[in-house]
Amino acid sequence: MPGGEPKRNAVLGSSAEAAAIPVVALVNLLFGIGFALIARDRLRADGPFSAPAFHLVLLHAGGVVAPIALYFYAVHPAWAWMYWFNPEKVSGIAVLPLMVGHAALVIGGWYVASQMIRRGFQGALLYGGGFFLLVLLILVVGGINRLGTAADYLGWQTDRVTSLFDVKLGWAFAVSLLALFGSAIYIAIELGRDGRRVRAR
């Protein structure tokens, strides 16, 4: 670090340092809530575990979200932890509950939202989803430096960093975003079609 230049984490401040950590978790939670809102007709008619709606949500959670989480926590752990923890001090087995946890947030968001819809609290659900979305935007803005920076843990501490897209991490991130949102769009379309079938009965 050049003489006297403050470390990056000192510049950002403690609140911004922590900001980026739950970004992906909130995204996955919002996916679950959004899926439930799209599938509200099916949920009212048959409940949260009805086919094909629940199977589609499981496909997104287990087939897309979980593998992406596993990849980043296993291959790019410093960035996945947003440089808040030294991955060398975290057991490698921790990637498994983290992988399951991200998938569970999708399913959990779906289940809780479905129960609220079935009990007539859709308005409150919309307000809650809007609140989570606002928090997500604040966290992205607060943690944008961490999200856009590639380094190892010690490199971040000493400001030896590079842009995310100067290394393969950036392209892996871009491909993962395409997969995540591509899957979500597909699931949303299929849930919408299923809802129309319910209304037509």
Secondary structure, 3 states (H helix, E strand, C coil): CCCCCCCHHHHHCHHHHHHCCCHHHHHHHHHHHHHHHHCHHHHHHHCCCCCCHHHHHHHHHHHHHHHHHHHHHHHCHHHHCCCCCCHHHCCHHHHHHHHHHHHHHHHHHHHHHHHHHHCCCHHHHHHHHHHHHHHHHHHHHHCHHHHCEECCHHHHHCCCCEEHHHCHHHHHHHHHHHHHHHHHHHHHHHHHHHHHHHHHC
